């Protein structure tokens, strides 16, 4: 009887209760993805747009489920032994990133509604929601297995989304480059993860942090190699130089809403994983990843801004290509506080998250205006934006505001304050040289952002106005696209009206 009772008690101790509320955001996104895919089998061709509105509703519901979790004190899938390590934690960091990625996916959906006529609707919405569910799962992952699975759930549908334009050679080429680079990144990262597991005997990040300090001398090289390879894998995902080569062609070849999605949600996924493994999993190796990330930050922002500077106004799709290189430069800024955390404290991570929130709002807004221009000017050249104020004044004002936010100039106060937080994190950590490199890059970026902004309000070249006006009338703007531009503009203006929120957010520990 005693043995049976002990056996029953042991079995009961292995049973883990699931906190369904904690995992609701990614679960809702995944469930709606499956519902949309099944519904596509029974919905007629004329009713296909309803699938898009169903996807939008699902993302709104997933976002709404973050509100009950705002206390940031829920965890699930925890070990039942003496240690309290959990595989899923809905803390403040996870909730903020979930709000960012689900909000980014929602705006992507608004950009896509009504513009999927030439795309397989059911597959498109299923892939978008599936990727969003993985992106929402990743920031809450607290063990390496869950982290890798979430990363691949977010990435694999994105490959198909990039190449979803059937018969488009550029789209297929972009998908292939994106796939090959991501597969290499995943292989490198998995090798690093296996090395870390071999030396520590655990997958949970908090347990890894404790055991890396006690690795036997004979395994220290293996542990260091595991840490380095894991960081290289995430460097690919964040598009940090020199692992950024896939970005420009992928953004240009992908459907424009998907390029916007990758620039914001894809970047948030990579940086979330990088923050989790460095700050939570590998703090004992801060003397290794801190200097490495500082060098990567300097190299990434320099390469991105110099390449953006070289874009010519008359080249086909030069507007999207400039936004792609700009996103590489912005990735360099996002790396700065993570590197600074190695020299000071985890509070520096708040600067990266604050900057990511600003970047997400204004970059999605810029892509939304680019989608609007592409309806009448499919070439989407920088020269196509010349005189936009004469034909679409509100769109031109919104685009000018977004570009000034990215540049960090008034009235885009939120961009200025976000850059100030990144500067201060580098200075506080004693990385004065990195702050100087960032200052030089900000000046470089001013040129191409201001050049594009000035073109919006420059008088169009003779003969272009009369050609554009009937085209505008023949291509009415879909209401969801207008809503996406309006939402991002209002959010950017609201944040610029209360920039102190960014400073306050950056000074709060999110873990």
C-alpha positions in Angstrom: 0.0 0.0 0.0 2.8 2.4 0.9 4.6 1.7 -2.4 1.4 2.2 -4.3 0.7 5.4 -2.5 4.2 6.7 -3.2 3.8 5.7 -6.8 0.5 7.6 -7.1 2.0 10.6 -5.3 5.0 10.6 -7.7 2.7 10.3 -10.7 0.6 13.1 -9.5 3.6 15.3 -9.0 4.5 14.9 -12.7 1.1 16.2 -13.8 1.3 19.9 -14.8 -1.7 22.1 -14.8 -1.9 24.4 -17.9 -2.7 28.1 -17.3 -4.8 28.6 -20.4 -5.2 32.3 -19.8 -1.4 32.8 -19.9 -1.0 31.0 -23.2 -4.2 32.5 -24.7 -2.6 35.1 -27.2 -0.6 32.6 -29.2 -3.2 29.9 -28.9 -6.0 32.1 -30.3 -3.8 33.1 -33.2 -3.0 29.5 -34.0 -6.7 28.4 -33.6 -7.9 31.1 -35.9 -5.3 30.1 -38.5 -6.7 26.6 -38.6 -10.3 27.9 -38.8 -9.4 30.1 -41.7 -7.7 27.3 -43.5 -10.7 25.0 -43.1 -13.2 27.7 -43.9 -11.4 28.3 -47.2 -12.6 24.9 -48.4 -16.2 25.9 -48.1 -16.2 29.6 -48.9 -17.0 30.6 -52.5 -14.6 32.8 -54.5 -16.8 35.9 -54.1 -16.7 35.5 -50.3 -12.9 35.0 -50.0 -12.5 38.6 -48.5 -14.4 37.3 -45.5 -11.4 35.2 -44.6 -9.3 38.3 -44.3 -11.7 40.0 -42.0 -11.9 36.8 -39.9 -8.1 36.9 -39.6 -8.2 40.5 -38.5 -10.9 39.6 -35.9 -8.7 36.8 -34.6 -5.7 39.0 -34.2 -7.8 41.6 -32.4 -9.0 38.8 -30.0 -5.4 37.7 -29.4 -4.4 41.2 -28.6 -7.3 41.7 -26.2 -6.2 38.6 -24.2 -3.0 40.4 -23.2 -5.0 42.9 -21.1 -5.9 40.3 -18.3 -2.3 39.3 -18.2 -0.9 42.9 -17.6 0.3 42.0 -14.1 3.0 39.9 -15.7 3.1 37.3 -13.0 1.8 34.1 -14.7 3.8 31.1 -15.7 3.0 27.6 -16.9 4.6 24.3 -18.0 6.9 24.5 -14.9 9.2 21.8 -13.5 7.6 19.9 -10.6 10.8 19.2 -8.7 12.7 21.4 -6.3 13.5 24.0 -9.0 10.8 26.4 -10.2 12.0 26.8 -13.8 9.1 27.2 -16.3 8.9 26.8 -20.0 6.4 29.7 -20.5 6.4 32.9 -18.6 4.0 35.8 -19.3 6.1 38.5 -17.7 6.2 42.2 -18.7 8.8 41.6 -21.4 6.8 38.8 -23.0 3.6 40.8 -22.9 5.2 43.9 -24.5 6.7 41.9 -27.3 3.5 40.0 -27.8 1.6 43.3 -28.1 4.2 44.5 -30.6 4.2 41.3 -32.8 0.4 40.8 -32.8 -0.2 44.5 -33.4 2.3 44.3 -36.3 0.5 41.3 -37.7 -2.8 43.1 -37.4 -1.5 46.1 -39.4 -0.1 43.7 -41.9 -3.5 42.1 -42.2 -5.1 45.5 -42.7 -2.6 46.2 -45.5 -3.4 42.8 -47.1 -7.3 42.9 -46.9 -8.6 43.6 -50.4 -5.2 43.1 -51.9 -5.0 39.4 -52.1 -7.0 38.9 -55.3 -4.0 37.4 -57.1 -3.0 35.3 -54.0 -4.5 32.1 -52.6 -6.5 33.7 -49.8 -6.9 30.7 -47.5 -3.2 29.8 -47.6 -2.1 33.5 -47.2 -4.2 34.1 -44.1 -3.3 30.7 -42.6 0.4 31.4 -43.0 0.2 34.9 -41.6 -1.7 33.8 -38.5 0.6 30.8 -38.0 3.7 32.9 -38.2 2.1 35.4 -35.8 1.3 32.6 -33.3 5.0 31.6 -33.3 6.1 35.2 -32.9 3.8 35.6 -29.9 5.0 32.4 -28.3 8.7 33.2 -28.6 9.1 36.1 -26.1 7.4 34.0 -23.4 9.6 30.9 -24.0 12.0 30.2 -21.2 13.7 27.1 -22.4 15.8 26.5 -25.5 13.5 23.8 -26.9 10.5 26.1 -26.8 12.6 29.0 -28.1 13.7 27.1 -31.2 10.2 25.7 -31.9 8.7 29.1 -31.6 11.4 30.6 -33.8 10.7 28.1 -36.5 6.9 28.4 -36.3 7.4 32.1 -36.8 9.9 31.6 -39.7 8.7 28.7 -41.7 5.3 30.3 -42.8 7.3 33.5 -43.6 9.2 31.6 -46.3 6.0 30.7 -48.1 4.6 34.2 -47.6 7.6 35.7 -49.3 7.2 33.4 -52.3 3.4 33.3 -52.4 3.1 35.3 -55.7 2.8 32.5 -58.1 4.7 32.9 -61.4 6.7 35.8 -60.1 10.4 35.1 -60.6 11.5 37.9 -58.2 9.2 36.5 -55.4 10.5 33.0 -55.9 14.1 34.1 -55.8 13.5 36.2 -52.6 11.9 33.2 -50.9 14.8 30.9 -51.9 17.4 33.4 -50.5 15.4 33.9 -47.3 14.9 30.1 -46.9 18.6 29.2 -47.4 19.9 31.9 -45.1 17.4 31.0 -42.4 18.1 27.3 -42.6 21.8 28.0 -42.2 21.1 30.2 -39.2 18.9 27.5 -37.7 21.5 24.8 -38.2 24.2 26.9 -36.6 21.9 27.8 -33.7 20.8 24.2 -33.1 24.5 23.1 -33.0 25.1 25.8 -30.4 22.0 24.7 -28.4 23.2 21.1 -28.4 26.6 22.1 -27.1 25.0 24.2 -24.3 22.7 21.3 -23.4 25.6 18.8 -23.4 27.6 21.0 -20.9 24.7 22.0 -18.6 22.3 19.1 -18.8 19.2 21.4 -19.0 17.2 23.4 -21.4 15.7 26.0 -19.1 17.4 29.3 -19.4 17.5 30.1 -15.6 19.0 26.7 -15.0 21.5 27.1 -17.8 22.6 30.5 -16.2 23.3 28.7 -12.9 25.1 25.7 -14.3 27.3 27.6 -16.8 29.2 28.9 -13.8 30.0 25.4 -12.7 31.0 23.8 -16.0 34.1 21.5 -15.6 37.3 22.8 -17.0 37.3 20.1 -19.7 34.0 21.3 -21.0 34.6 25.0 -20.9 35.6 25.2 -24.6 32.5 23.3 -25.6 30.3 25.6 -23.5 31.9 28.7 -25.0 31.5 27.3 -28.6 27.8 26.6 -27.8 27.3 30.2 -26.6 29.0 31.6 -29.6 27.2 29.5 -32.2 23.8 30.3 -30.6 24.6 34.0 -30.8 25.6 33.6 -34.5 22.3 31.9 -35.3 20.3 34.8 -33.8 22.6 37.3 -35.6 21.2 35.9 -38.8 17.6 36.2 -37.6 18.1 39.9 -36.6 19.8 40.7 -39.9 22.9 41.9 -38.2 25.9 42.5 -40.5 27.6 40.5 -42.0 24.6 38.2 -41.8 22.2 40.7 -43.5 22.7 39.8 -47.1 19.2 38.3 -47.6 17.3 41.4 -46.5 17.2 43.7 -49.5 16.2 41.1 -52.1 13.7 39.4 -49.8 11.9 42.7 -49.0 11.8 43.7 -52.7 10.6 40.3 -53.9 8.0 39.7 -51.2 4.5 41.2 -51.3 4.7 44.7 -49.8 2.6 43.8 -46.7 4.9 40.8 -46.0 8.0 43.0 -46.4 6.4 45.3 -43.7 5.7 42.2 -41.6 9.3 41.0 -41.8 10.8 44.4 -41.1 8.9 44.7 -37.8 7.6 41.3 -36.6 10.5 39.3 -38.0 13.0 41.7 -36.4 11.1 41.6 -33.0 11.3 37.8 -33.0 15.0 37.7 -33.6 15.8 40.4 -31.0 13.5 38.8 -28.4 15.3 35.5 -28.7 18.7 37.2 -28.6 17.7 39.1 -25.4 16.5 35.9 -23.7 19.5 33.8 -24.4 22.0 36.6 -23.5 20.5 38.3 -20.5 18.7 35.3 -19.0 20.6 32.2 -20.3 24.2 33.4 -20.7 25.0 36.2 -18.2 28.2 34.4 -17.1 29.5 34.9 -20.6 28.8 38.6 -20.8 32.4 39.3 -21.3 32.1 37.4 -24.6 28.8 38.4 -26.0 29.0 42.0 -24.8 32.0 43.1 -26.9 30.8 40.9 -29.8 27.4 42.6 -29.9 28.9 46.0 -29.6 31.0 45.4 -32.7 28.1 43.9 -34.5 26.0 46.9 -33.6 28.6 49.3 -35.0 29.1 47.3 -38.2 25.3 46.8 -38.8 24.3 50.4 -38.5 27.2 51.5 -40.7 26.5 49.0 -43.5 22.8 49.6 -43.5 23.0 53.4 -43.6 25.8 53.5 -46.2 23.8 51.1 -48.5 20.6 53.2 -48.0 22.6 56.3 -48.9 23.5 54.7 -52.3 19.9 54.1 -53.5 19.1 56.0 -56.7 15.7 57.6 -57.1 14.9 56.1 -60.6 15.7 52.5 -59.8 12.7 50.2 -59.8 11.5 49.5 -56.3 14.1 51.8 -54.8 11.7 53.0 -52.1 11.3 49.4 -50.7 15.0 48.8 -51.1 15.8 51.9 -49.1 13.4 50.9 -46.4 15.1 47.5 -46.4 18.6 48.9 -45.9 17.2 51.4 -43.4 15.8 48.5 -41.4 19.4 47.0 -41.3 20.7 50.3 -39.9 17.9 50.4 -37.4 18.9 46.8 -36.3 22.3 48.2 -35.4 20.6 50.8 -33.0 18.5 48.0 -31.5 21.7 46.0 -30.7 23.3 48.8 -28.7 21.3 48.4 -25.4 21.7 44.6 -25.5 25.5 45.0 -25.7 25.3 47.7 -23.0 23.5 45.2 -20.7 26.7 43.1 -20.6 28.5 46.1 -19.0 25.9 47.4 -16.7 22.5 45.9 -15.9 19.4 44.2 -17.4 17.5 47.5 -17.2 19.3 48.5 -20.4 17.0 46.1 -22.3 14.1 48.5 -21.8 15.8 50.9 -24.2 15.8 48.2 -26.9 12.2 47.4 -26.4 11.2 51.1 -26.3 13.1 51.7 -29.5 11.5 48.6 -31.1 8.0 49.9 -30.2 8.7 53.3 -31.8 10.3 51.7 -34.9 7.4 49.2 -35.3 4.8 52.0 -35.4 6.5 54.4 -37.8 8.0 51.7 -40.1 4.7 50.0 -40.6 3.2 53.4 -41.3 5.9 54.0 -44.0 5.2 50.7 -45.6 1.5 51.4 -45.5 2.0 54.6 -47.5 4.4 52.7 -49.8 1.5 50.2 -50.4 -0.8 53.1 -51.2 1.7 54.6 -53.8 2.2 51.2 -55.3 -1.4 51.0 -56.3 -0.9 53.7 -58.9 2.9 53.4 -59.4 3.8 49.7 -59.3 7.5 50.5 -59.9 7.6 52.1 -56.4 10.6 54.2 -57.2 11.7 57.0 -54.9 11.0 59.4 -57.8 7.4 58.3 -57.7 7.0 60.1 -54.4 7.9 63.4 -55.9 5.0 65.8 -55.6 2.9 63.3 -53.6 1.5 66.2 -51.6 -0.2 67.5 -54.7 -2.3 64.4 -55.3 -2.5 62.8 -51.8 -1.8 65.5 -49.2 -2.7 63.4 -46.2 -0.6 60.5 -47.3 2.3 62.8 -48.0 2.0 64.4 -44.5 1.9 60.9 -42.9 4.9 59.7 -44.8 6.8 62.8 -44.0 6.0 62.3 -40.3 7.1 58.7 -40.4 10.4 59.5 -42.1 11.2 62.3 -39.6 10.4 59.9 -36.7 12.9 57.4 -38.2 15.4 60.2 -38.6 14.8 61.4 -35.0 13.8 65.0 -36.0 10.8 67.1 -34.9 7.9 66.8 -35.1 8.8 63.1 -34.8 9.7 63.6 -31.1 9.2 59.9 -30.4 12.1 59.0 -32.7 14.3 61.6 -31.1 13.6 60.4 -27.6 14.0 56.7 -28.6 17.5 57.5 -30.0 18.3 59.4 -26.8 17.6 56.3 -24.7 19.8 54.2 -26.9 22.6 56.8 -26.7 22.3 57.0 -22.9 22.5 53.2 -22.6 25.8 53.1 -24.4 27.2 56.0 -22.4 26.1 54.6 -19.1 27.8 51.3 -19.9 31.0 53.0 -20.8 30.7 52.4 -24.5 31.6 55.9 -25.6 33.1 54.7 -28.9 29.8 53.0 -29.8 27.9 56.2 -29.0 30.2 58.1 -31.3 29.6 55.6 -34.1 25.9 55.8 -33.6 26.0 59.6 -33.7 27.9 59.5 -37.1 25.3 57.0 -38.5 22.4 59.2 -37.3 23.9 62.1 -39.3 24.3 59.8 -42.4 20.7 58.6 -42.1 19.5 62.2 -41.9 20.5 62.8 -45.6 18.4 60.0 -47.2 15.4 60.5 -44.9 15.3 64.2 -45.5 15.9 63.8 -49.2 12.8 61.5 -49.4 10.8 63.8 -47.2 11.7 66.9 -49.3 10.6 65.0 -52.5 7.1 64.5 -51.1 6.6 68.3 -51.1 8.5 69.2 -54.2 6.5 70.3 -57.2 6.0 67.3 -59.6 7.9 67.3 -62.9 5.9 68.7 -65.8 3.3 66.3 -67.2 3.2 64.0 -64.2 0.2 65.6 -62.5 -2.2 65.1 -65.3 -1.2 61.5 -65.7 -1.5 60.8 -62.0 -4.9 62.4 -61.3 -7.1 60.0 -63.4 -5.0 57.1 -62.1 -5.8 58.1 -58.5 -9.5 58.3 -59.3 -9.4 54.8 -60.9 -7.7 53.3 -57.9 -9.7 54.1 -54.8 -8.0 53.4 -51.5 -9.3 50.4 -49.7 -10.7 51.3 -46.2 -8.4 48.8 -44.4 -5.4 50.4 -46.0 -6.6 53.9 -45.0 -7.2 52.6 -41.5 -3.7 51.2 -41.2 -2.2 54.5 -42.2 -4.5 56.4 -39.8 -3.7 54.0 -36.9 0.0 54.3 -37.3 -0.1 58.1 -37.7 -2.3 58.5 -34.7 -0.1 56.2 -32.6 3.0 58.1 -33.7 1.5 61.5 -32.9 0.3 60.3 -29.5 3.7 58.9 -28.6 5.4 62.1 -29.8 3.0 64.1 -27.6 4.2 62.1 -24.5 7.8 61.3 -25.2 8.6 61.0 -21.5 6.8 57.6 -21.6 9.7 56.3 -23.6 12.3 57.4 -21.1 10.2 56.0 -18.2 9.7 52.7 -20.1 13.4 52.4 -20.8 14.3 52.8 -17.1 12.0 49.9 -16.0 13.2 46.3 -15.6 11.1 44.1 -17.7 12.1 40.7 -16.2 
